[in-house]
């Protein structure tokens, strides 16, 4: 078995320059690291390498609610499914888009379609009976109200003499 040094100092010439072989190896390492690294620290890109699409999601929180906004342009609200199960919110839907243009010597047809399923972990327990969802201008906004048991409660600190 051959062992290859990894992340050690590459061999240099007597003038301090990288040898051509070491320079090529550094370039190849840099190229392949770009493919294997997780994008944006593990956050999924809107268009995955497989060609599947997943919506971008923003999560914000205040004392009583969690607000989740998902970008779902071109999707009919009737084709969206929102489900709360335990400590997860599941967004699913299907995009069906077709554009046709026809003129005298010109014809263009484009179709974009596909389904997605995105699971968003919830930081706290929510009341599944109080979930509300709104759709406007290609943005799905979901309001999840925290369970009374998990709502923040201020505790008075008593001074003992």
C-alpha positions as a printed NumPy array, in Angstrom:
array([[  0.   ,   0.   ,   0.   ],
       [  1.305,   3.44 ,  -0.919],
       [  0.883,   6.277,   1.551],
       [  0.514,   9.826,   0.276],
       [  1.157,  12.829,   2.463],
       [ -1.888,  15.001,   2.841],
       [ -1.789,  18.711,   3.725],
       [  1.945,  18.683,   4.417],
       [  4.415,  21.076,   2.895],
       [  4.801,  20.335,  -0.794],
       [  8.357,  19.72 ,  -2.093],
       [ 10.139,  22.896,  -3.165],
       [ 13.121,  23.485,  -5.385],
       [ 16.373,  24.967,  -4.119],
       [ 15.01 ,  28.419,  -5.092],
       [ 11.919,  27.995,  -2.902],
       [  9.545,  27.406,  -5.834],
       [  7.051,  24.539,  -5.999],
       [  8.065,  21.657,  -8.188],
       [  5.826,  21.281, -11.249],
       [  4.425,  18.033,  -9.884],
       [  3.636,  19.625,  -6.496],
       [  1.997,  22.616,  -8.198],
       [ -0.178,  20.269, -10.27 ],
       [ -1.138,  18.314,  -7.154],
       [ -2.096,  21.528,  -5.312],
       [ -4.272,  22.584,  -8.249],
       [ -5.981,  19.175,  -8.379],
       [ -6.55 ,  19.214,  -4.592],
       [ -8.105,  22.678,  -4.828],
       [-10.34 ,  21.581,  -7.699],
       [-11.619,  18.451,  -5.955],
       [-12.071,  20.163,  -2.591],
       [-14.51 ,  22.518,  -4.321],
       [-16.666,  19.548,  -5.345],
       [-16.613,  17.749,  -2.028],
       [-17.112,  20.7  ,   0.29 ],
       [-20.652,  21.248,   1.555],
       [-22.01 ,  24.521,   0.125],
       [-22.513,  27.338,   2.635],
       [-21.758,  25.218,   5.684],
       [-24.321,  22.513,   4.971],
       [-27.142,  24.735,   3.681],
       [-28.708,  23.303,   0.55 ],
       [-28.502,  25.237,  -2.693],
       [-31.833,  26.019,  -4.414],
       [-30.817,  23.876,  -7.397],
       [-29.074,  20.677,  -6.429],
       [-26.552,  18.887,  -8.626],
       [-29.161,  16.24 ,  -9.426],
       [-31.32 ,  18.889, -11.092],
       [-33.9  ,  18.716,  -8.305],
       [-35.128,  21.979,  -6.894],
       [-35.631,  22.894,  -3.244],
       [-36.953,  26.247,  -1.981],
       [-34.871,  28.682,   0.046],
       [-36.214,  29.013,   3.609],
       [-35.89 ,  31.745,   6.279],
       [-36.758,  31.022,   9.921],
       [-37.346,  33.769,  12.495],
       [-38.596,  33.621,  16.063],
       [-40.092,  35.813,  18.761],
       [-41.519,  35.022,  22.208],
       [-44.71 ,  33.376,  20.949],
       [-44.227,  32.397,  17.294],
       [-41.876,  30.887,  14.754],
       [-42.199,  32.389,  11.29 ],
       [-40.981,  30.462,   8.276],
       [-40.813,  31.988,   4.803],
       [-40.182,  29.796,   1.758],
       [-39.552,  31.065,  -1.751],
       [-41.803,  29.054,  -4.067],
       [-42.232,  31.169,  -7.218],
       [-44.344,  29.737,  -9.992],
       [-46.05 ,  27.189,  -7.765],
       [-49.815,  27.246,  -7.442],
       [-50.812,  27.415,  -3.744],
       [-53.081,  24.409,  -4.356],
       [-49.95 ,  22.377,  -5.216],
       [-48.327,  23.105,  -1.822],
       [-48.524,  20.836,   1.214],
       [-47.557,  21.987,   4.723],
       [-47.339,  19.416,   7.533],
       [-46.22 ,  19.688,  11.157],
       [-45.048,  16.461,  12.727],
       [-43.435,  16.593,  16.163],
       [-40.46 ,  18.929,  15.95 ],
       [-40.418,  19.126,  12.136],
       [-42.18 ,  21.161,   9.492],
       [-42.463,  19.459,   6.12 ],
       [-42.957,  21.539,   2.966],
       [-43.83 ,  19.689,  -0.208],
       [-45.089,  20.777,  -3.578],
       [-44.953,  20.439,  -7.293],
       [-43.957,  22.956,  -9.916],
       [-45.692,  22.776, -13.28 ],
       [-44.679,  25.547, -15.631],
       [-44.923,  25.689, -19.401],
       [-44.119,  28.572, -21.753],
       [-44.822,  28.512, -25.475],
       [-44.088,  31.256, -27.986],
       [-44.895,  30.984, -31.639],
       [-44.39 ,  33.473, -34.464],
       [-44.056,  33.236, -38.224],
       [-40.585,  31.595, -38.369],
       [-40.108,  31.014, -34.688],
       [-41.271,  28.465, -32.145],
       [-40.104,  28.189, -28.536],
       [-41.316,  25.784, -25.887],
       [-39.93 ,  25.62 , -22.343],
       [-41.164,  23.439, -19.538],
       [-40.054,  23.431, -15.938],
       [-41.565,  20.907, -13.596],
       [-40.735,  18.76 , -10.642],
       [-41.621,  18.106,  -7.062],
       [-39.81 ,  19.006,  -3.885],
       [-39.92 ,  18.008,  -0.242],
       [-38.106,  20.043,   2.378],
       [-37.968,  19.248,   6.095],
       [-37.287,  22.124,   8.474],
       [-36.333,  21.179,  12.041],
       [-38.2  ,  23.301,  14.574],
       [-36.211,  24.663,  17.525],
       [-39.155,  24.327,  19.937],
       [-42.439,  22.46 ,  20.247],
       [-45.345,  24.157,  18.503],
       [-49.098,  23.812,  18.755],
       [-50.124,  22.005,  15.532],
       [-53.705,  23.29 ,  15.879],
       [-52.571,  26.927,  15.631],
       [-50.473,  26.787,  12.445],
       [-51.352,  29.346,   9.762],
       [-50.018,  29.547,   6.197],
       [-50.266,  32.413,   3.692],
       [-49.116,  32.672,   0.089],
       [-48.376,  35.961,  -1.662],
       [-46.098,  36.912,  -4.576],
       [-44.32 ,  33.544,  -4.683],
       [-43.558,  33.484,  -0.941],
       [-45.152,  30.988,   1.431],
       [-45.262,  32.342,   5.002],
       [-46.024,  29.93 ,   7.827],
       [-46.79 ,  31.064,  11.378],
       [-46.266,  28.414,  14.06 ],
       [-47.373,  29.311,  17.569],
       [-45.296,  27.885,  20.392],
       [-46.93 ,  25.481,  22.837],
       [-47.903,  27.   ,  26.16 ],
       [-45.659,  24.489,  27.94 ],
       [-42.586,  25.754,  26.047],
       [-43.38 ,  29.467,  26.102],
       [-40.843,  31.534,  27.989],
       [-41.936,  32.373,  31.487],
       [-40.177,  34.934,  33.638],
       [-39.29 ,  33.646,  37.095],
       [-39.028,  36.131,  39.9  ],
       [-35.809,  35.852,  41.875],
       [-36.395,  36.394,  45.568],
       [-33.692,  37.74 ,  47.805],
       [-33.232,  35.647,  50.911],
       [-32.101,  37.444,  54.084]])
